[in-house]
Amino acid sequence: MAESEKHDIEQRVAAVLERIAKACETAGRAVSEVELVAVSKRKPPEAVRAATAAGLVVFGENRVQEAKEKIPSCPSGLTWHLIGHLQSNKVKVAVQLFEMIHSVDSAHLLEAINHACGTFGVTRQVLLQVNTAGDSAKYGLKPEELIPLLEKATAYHNVDVMGLMTMPPFAEDPEKVRVHFANTRKLREDAREKTGFPLEVLSMGMSHDMEVAIGEGATHVRVGTDIFGKRS
């Protein structure tokens, strides 16, 4: 990777961190309440290394196979999150690579993750992906499926259900997706009250709409393009 490309990534990281800081100030929140997950899908280890040099430590990947090939060539000591859809046949590999899985969208998948974690003697943090927009093009639990799944999760000792993730439909005007972020937060509050799960994590917001998501309580924002540039 050319020095100019590394410099571009460092500048973009600084710009994203500044946007997060301003969004937190506007929302009356502490910057420490929001974790930046740098989405490195389809980007080489050199790009991850440049982002690490700029101070980032949490990286998100969409595909298990790509992560399996990439992570060994990246700096050690990083935290890896799976943010893309997880197929059941990739669960055993996923729990060995990722500390948090954002995209648990069924009871079957949560059970498979719990079982795989038990096999390898690990505990993994998971988020339940909810489709609050009712978007047929997106994965995720229906809102009414959330509490029954949380009740089932009380029997699983190898996973920590940390909160919710959502991915609303794209809109040119980020304000148009605010309702979906707000609905996810409300769904979290309702589930907290009814199940006792703390559900401290809200993973929502990307390059285009992270300010709106932070305003609605996001604790993790998933940013790729605005850090690493366009993907081919």
Long-range contacts (C-beta under 8 A, 24 or more apart in sequence): 1-44, 1-46, 1-47, 1-49, 1-50, 5-47, 5-50, 6-46, 6-50, 6-53, 8-229, 9-47, 9-50, 9-51, 9-54, 9-227, 9-228, 9-229, 10-50, 10-53, 10-54, 12-226, 12-227, 12-228, 12-229, 13-38, 13-51, 13-54, 13-55, 13-56, 13-227, 14-54, 15-226, 16-223, 16-226, 16-227, 17-55, 19-210, 19-211, 20-210, 20-214, 20-221, 22-211, 23-210, 23-211, 23-214, 23-215, 24-214, 26-211, 26-215, 27-214, 27-215, 29-214, 33-219, 34-214, 34-218, 34-219, 34-220, 34-221, 35-219, 35-220, 35-221, 36-220, 36-221, 36-223, 37-81, 37-83, 37-203, 37-220, 37-221, 37-222, 37-223, 38-223, 38-224, 38-227, 38-228, 39-83, 39-206, 39-222, 39-223, 39-224, 39-227, 39-228, 40-70, 40-224, 40-228, 41-66, 41-84, 41-224, 41-231, 42-66, 42-231, 42-232, 43-228, 43-231, 44-70, 45-70, 45-73, 45-74, 47-228, 48-74, 48-75, 48-78, 49-74, 49-75, 51-227, 51-228, 52-78, 56-227, 60-102, 60-222, 60-224, 61-98, 64-90, 64-93, 64-94, 64-97, 65-90, 65-93, 67-97, 67-98, 68-93, 68-97, 71-97, 83-165, 83-203, 83-222, 85-139, 88-112, 91-116, 92-116, 92-119, 92-120, 95-120, 95-122, 95-124, 96-120, 96-122, 98-124, 99-124, 99-125, 100-124, 100-125, 100-126, 100-127, 100-162, 101-125, 101-126, 101-127, 102-126, 102-127, 102-129, 102-165, 102-203, 102-220, 102-222, 103-127, 103-129, 103-139, 103-165, 104-128, 104-129, 105-129, 105-139, 105-140, 105-141, 106-141, 107-148, 107-149, 107-152, 110-149, 110-152, 110-153, 110-156, 110-159, 110-161, 111-156, 113-158, 113-159, 114-156, 114-157, 114-158, 114-159, 115-158, 117-158, 117-159, 118-157, 118-158, 122-158, 123-158, 123-159, 123-160, 124-158, 124-159, 124-160, 125-159, 125-160, 125-162, 126-159, 126-160, 126-161, 126-162, 127-161, 127-162, 127-163, 127-164, 127-165, 127-201, 127-203, 128-161, 128-163, 128-164, 128-165, 129-164, 129-165, 129-166, 129-167, 130-164, 130-165, 130-166, 130-184, 130-187, 131-166, 132-166, 132-168, 132-180, 132-183, 132-184, 132-187, 133-166, 133-168, 133-169, 133-180, 135-168, 135-169, 137-169, 138-167, 138-168, 138-169, 139-167, 140-166, 140-167, 143-183, 143-187, 146-187, 146-191, 147-190, 147-191, 147-194, 147-195, 150-191, 150-195, 150-197, 151-195, 153-197, 161-197, 161-199, 162-199, 162-200, 162-201, 163-188, 163-199, 163-200, 163-201, 163-202, 163-203, 163-219, 164-188, 164-191, 164-199, 164-201, 164-202, 164-203, 164-204, 165-202, 165-203, 165-204, 166-203, 166-204, 167-204, 167-206, 168-204, 168-209, 170-208, 171-209, 174-208, 174-209, 174-211, 174-212, 175-212, 177-209, 177-212, 178-212, 178-215, 178-216, 181-205, 181-212, 181-213, 181-215, 181-216, 181-217, 181-218, 182-216, 184-216, 185-216, 185-217
